[in-house]
Amino acid sequence: MKLIRSIITLCFCSLFISQSFGLETLIQGNVKGFDGEQVRLGYYQDYITFKKVFVETDIIENGQFQLNIDLQDVKQLILMIEDKQTSLFAEPGQVYNLSISYSIENNAKRAFEKYLDLKFSFPKADELNQRIKQFNSEYQAFFAEHYEKFVVNEAGKEIEEFVKKEKAKTEYHSPAFLKNYVRYALANLEDINKKPTDKLEAEYLKGQKVLLDHKEYMNFFRQLYAEDFEQLLIKKDAQPLMKAIMFEEDLNHSLELLKGLKKFESQELTELYFINGLFEVYHKKTVNQKSNLALLKALSKNASNEGLKKLASAVAERLELLAEDKTAPAFALKNAEGVEVKLSDLKGKPIYLGFWANWSIISLKELRLIQELKEEYGDKIHFVSINIDEDEEANKMVKAQFNYDWEFLYGGKDYLLREQYEVNTVPVYFLIDEEGKLIRRYAPAPHQIEPQLKKMLGTGS
């Protein structure tokens, strides 16, 4: 009897550990042209901020890599090499053998969001990624076939037939992740076809489980409610809600009023809508930023489940990252002369920081304007230009060719710095005060910045 109890206890503990910590999932394979480089494995923290969380790294040797991650549920995983990435959907406990390559030709017009080509070395037709690929191929073929009707919004009948046909296919009815992937991708298509919002809500959201960690559910949710919260707040009957948000900073009252205005029955759905809405309007300042963050932080402690608490916390953290009066992300980069320059070295004067690239004509034109600003304000303001070209020589060449006399730093290989400053295009500018705090993210370009420089220095209105 004691032996039986011990076996039962052992089985229960094993099941508990497996459910608590997940199953080891192996990601391995070959990649061409990146020997000696680091490959990073991660995932999106959520599908609102899209912050990448990396959990494992490996150095590519002889074209091979191997990475491990513990998973409890299906998860979209990201593989990154330098600033290039690819992704797959991984199931707990599985082994994925991959073949990765990079095409310069396919990425020729991409300065950002460069993509690695991914192939499965031993693909099985019933494997999750292959079934998603099959559905995506059908979706893309349908879109291409009826493209001209989509352009003039006359594809309604065809969309209805396609949605009905795809939903009826039994091969997409399980597992649950695949079923929801297809379901919410089709919901997106119906939204594009201008199906009334109340009908979409009734079919896909109300009375349904909120799927925070599902890519297609969240894609549909964000598309359906894009700018909806901002439009809601300017309506006359939303004035009590604005008062609850901006003057009272009362979470429960805000949620109660929002639930009534949107006719939501689910508390979870209301909270998700509120979190997404606060994220959307933060930089538009429809709601003042202080109240916005206060309510997100309240949600991070008091939302109805742990998933929504984590989401609210992540959104607040993301918004605060480059908020005004927050410390600007640190850097230590070499200048054109090979000397390391740290952000902390520049304290004592305000900083006009810009990211640029040699392939960007606008960047090159605006460097000449910065020269004029430097001549006028160089004794009172640090001007710093960070180059993100692949080749460091571009930074040195441009500085020398035009005899520019401010700090030209090279950050072409510092991909983390780009993520921290959210550099998704060039040129882009930031204003940092003399203590290293961010005054303005995405500051005006050189031809527009002078009034703000004067105001910052106390020489203008």
N, C-alpha and C positions, 0 to 999 in steps of 0.2 A: 504493500500500500504506500509506504514511504517513497519507494522507487517511482511509482506511478505519479505521486504528487510532485516529485522532483522533475519528472519529464514534462508534466503539464506546466509547471512553473517555468521551466527552461523555454518551452515553446512560446508561452505567453510573453516572457521577457524578450525573446528573439523577435516576436511580432511587434512588440512595443518599440524596440530599438529601431527596427526596420522602418516603422511608420514615422518615428520621431526624427530620424536622421536621414532617411531616404536611402536609395540604392546607388552604388557607385556606377557611374556611366563613363565609358571610355571613348575619347575622341582622339583618333590617331590617323596618320597618313603621310602623304608626300606632298612637297611643294617645290616648285622650280624657281631658281633665281634669288633665293633669300637666305642662303647659308650664312650662319653667324648672326642672323637677325632674331629678334624675340617675337614669338607668337603668343598672343594673349587670349585667354578664354574668359568670357563673361556673359552677361545678360542685361536686359533693360530692367532697371529698378522698378519702373512702372511705365504705362503707356500715355502719360500726360507730360511728364518732364523728359522722358526718354534718356534719363541719366544712365550711362553705362557703368556697370559694376563688374570689375574683373577679379576673378577668384583663383586663377592658375596661369602660370607662364611656363614656357619652355624655349630653349635655344635650338633653332633649326640646325641640325648637323647631317651632312650628306643627304640633304633634301628630306629628312624625316623629322617628325614631331610626335609627341604623345602627351595628352592632357587628361585629367580626371576631374569629375565633379559629382557630388552627391545630389540626386534629384528625388523629390517626392511625387512630383506630377510632371506632365509634359511641359516643357519650357523652350522658348525660343532662345537659342544660344548664339553668341557672337564670337567670331574669330577675327582678330585684328593683327595685321603685320604692318608696322609703321602707321600710315594714315589710311590704310586700305582694309576693307572688311568684307566678310560674307557671313551668312547665318544659316542655321538649320533648326528644325524642331526635334528635340531629343526626348526620348521616353526613358523613364528610370530603368537602370540596370542593363541598358543596351550597349553594344559596341558599334561604333561608327568608323568605318574605314573610308577616308576621304582622299581625293586628289584635287589639289588646289593649284591654280595658276593665275598669272596676272597678264592681262592684255593691254599694252600701251595704246594700241589702236582703238580698242573699245572705250578707253578712258581718256582719249585725246582731248576731249572738250570738257573734261571734269577737273576743275581746280580743287574741288572738295568732294567729299563723299565718293571716293574712288572705290571700285568694287573688284573683289577677287572672284574668279570663276571657280565654282565648286561642282565637283562630280562625286558620286558615290561609287566606290571601287567595286562593290559587289551588290548592286541594287536588286531588291526584291519587289515585285509588283505590289504586294500587299503592305509594304512598309509605309509608315505615316507620311514621310516626305514625298514618296513617289505618288501616293494617292492625292496629296495636296497639289503636287506638280500636274497631275492629270486634270484635276478640276481647274487649276489656273490656266492650263492650255485651252480647255473648253471655253472658259470665260473670255480669254483674250481673242480666241478665234471668233466668238460671237460678236465681240466689240468691233473687231476689224471688219467683219462681214457687213455690219450695219452702221459703220462709222458715219456715213453721210446723213443718215437719219438721226443719229445722235446729235450731230452738229446743229440741226434745225429742230430738235426736240420732237421728232416724229417717230420715235422707235418704241412707243408705248405698247402696242400690240405684240411686237416681237419680244420685248422684255418680259411681259406677262407670260408668254409661252415658254420662254427660256427658263424663267424662275420656276414655273410649274414642273417642267421636265427635269431640271436638276434636283429639285426637292424630292421627286419621286424615285430617284435612283437609289436602290438599296445599298449599293457599295459605299454610299456617303452617310449611311445611318449610324455607323459605329466605327471607331470608338467615339465617345462623347466629344472629345476635342475636335475631331474631324467634322462631326455633325454640326457643331457650332461654328467651325471655320466656314463651312459652306453656307450655313444659314445666314450668318451675319455679313458675309461677302455679298450674298444675294440681296440682303436688306439694304446694303449700300447702293446697289444697283437700282433698287426700287426708289430710294431716296433721290438718286440722280434723275429718275424718271418723274420726279415731282409728285410722288404719292403723298397724300395728305399726312402731315405730321401726327395727327391724332390716331390715324389708322396704323401707322408704323409703330407708334408707342404701344397701342393695344396689342399688336401682334408680336412685337419683339422685346418689349421692355416691361410693361406693366404685368405684374403677376409672374414675372420670370426671375430667375436667380441673377444677381449682379455678378458679372464675370470680370473682375478687375484685372486678372492676369492673362486674359485671352486677347490676343492681338486684334482679331477681327471684330470682336464685340466692342472693344474700346475704339477702334477705327470708326465703326458705325456710330457709336455714341458721340464722339467728338464731331463727326461730320453732321449728324442730325442737329446738334445743338450749337454749331459754330455761330458765334456772335448772338446767340439767343438770349443769354443772360444780360448782356449789355442792352439789347433792345427791350427786354422786360423792365429793366430799371428806369427807363425814361417814360414808361406809361404812367398815367395819372393814378391808377389803382395800386401802383407799386410804391407810392410815397410812404406808407407805413413801413414797408420793408426797408427802404432807404434809411429811414429814421432808426430802425432797429439795428441796422448794420453800422451806420456812420456815427450816430450820436450815442446810442446805447451800447453798441458792441455786444449785443445780447444774442448769443448763439441759439438758444432754445426758441426765443421769440422769432428770430430770423428764419429758422427752419420751419416753424409753424406757419408763418405767413407765406413762405416760399412753397410749401407743400400745398397750401390752398390755391395759390395763384397758378401753379402748374397742374393742379388736380392729380398729384401723385398720391398713391395709397401707401407706397413703400417708403419707410424711413431711409433705408439704404440708398434707394434711387435718388431721393431728395438730397441726401448728403453728397453723393457723387456729383450730381448736377451743380451743387453749391461749390464744391471744391474745384471742379472744372471751370465754372464761371468766374470764380475769384482769380484763378490763374490767368484766364483770358483777358480780364480787364485791368490787371495789376499795372501794367505800363501805360495803359490808356488813361489811368487815373480817374475812371468813372466812379470808382470807390477810392477814397484816400488810402494810401498805402499802409498807413499805420493801422487803420481799422481792418483792412484786408488781412494783414498778417496776424492781427490779434484773433480774428475769427478762425483762421486756418490753424493757429496754435491751440485754440480751444477745441477744434475738431480733432486735432492730433491726440487729445486726452479724453475726449468725450464722445467720439463717433460711435456708432452702434456695433462695430466689429473691429477686430485688429487690423484687417486689410485696409479699411478706410482710415483708421488712425495712422497707419504707416504712410498711406498715400498723402494725407493732409500734411504730415510732418515732412515728407519728401518735397512736396510742392512749396511749403514755406521755406525750407532750406534752399531750394533752387532759386526762389525769388530773392532771398536775402543774399545769395552768393555775389551778385553784382549790383546790389541795391546801393543807393546813395548812403554815404557815411560809413560804409563797410570797408575794411582793409582790402585793397586791391591785391589780386593773386601775385605772389612773389615770383621773381625770376632771377636767374643768374646766367647771362649770355655773353658770349665773346663779341667784342666790337670789331670793326673792319681792320683794326690794328692788332687783333689777337688778344686784347686785354679783356678779362672778365669784368662785366659790369652787373651789379645787383640793383634791384629796385631800392633796397635800403640805402645804397650809396647815394641816392639822388634826393634824399630827404633834405628839407630846408627851403626848397622852391617847389611851386606847383609844376606838374608835368603834363605836357600834351603828348600823349602816346599814340602812335599809329602803327598799324600792320600794313605791309605792302608787298608787292611781288613785281618782278621785272617783266613778266608777261602781261601785266595789267597796264594798259595805256593811261587809264585814269590815275593810277598810282603814280606813274612817272610824271604826269602833268602836275599833280598836287604836291609832289616833292619840291618843285620849283616855287610853289606858293608858300610852302613851309620855310623856304630860304628867306623869303621876304619877311615872314613873321619873326624868324630868328634874328634878322638884322634889327628889327624894331623892339623885340621883347627878350632877346637872348640873355640879358643880364638879370632878368627877373623870373624867367620860366625855363625849365629844362625841356628841350625838344628831343624826343626819342623815337626813332623809326626802326621797327622790327621787321626784317625781311624773312619771308617764308618760302623762298625758292628751294628746290631740291639741291641746287648747286650753290655752295657758299660764295663762289667767285662772283656771282651776280651782285651780291651786296657790296663787295669790295670795289668792283668795276664801276658801278653807278656812282658811289661816293667819290671815287677818284676822278671820274670823267667830268663831273660837274662841280668838283671842288666844294662839296657840301661840308659844313663845319659843325655839325651836331652829331650826337651818338647814333651810329648805324649799327644795330645789333643783329646777329644772325640767329633765327629761331626756326629754321627750316626742318630740323629734326626733332624739335621739342613739340611733339604732338599733344602732350598733356597740357602744355601752356595754351595752345589753341582751344582745347576743350574748356579750360578754366575761364578764358576770356570770351568763349563762344564766338570764335572767329569763323564765320561761315561764308564770308566774302571779303574782298579787299577792293579798295582801301577801307579801313574802319578805324575809328578814333575813340580815345578815352581821355577824360580829364581826371587827374589825380592831384589831391592837395599836397601841401608841403609835409604832411605827416604820413603820407602813403595811403590815405583814404580816398575811395572813389567818389568823385564829385558828380560825374556824368558818364554813364555808359552810352555807347554809340553817340558820341559828341558830334557837333557840327563839323563839316569838312573845312579845310583851311580858308576857303573863300567866304565862309559864314561865321567862323569862330571868333573873330576879333572883338565884337561887342561883349561876348562872354569873358574873354580874356581881360578886357578892361574892367568889367564888373568884378571879376575875381581879384584883380589887383587894386581895386578901389579907385580906379581912375575914370570910371564911366558909370552911367546910370543903369 
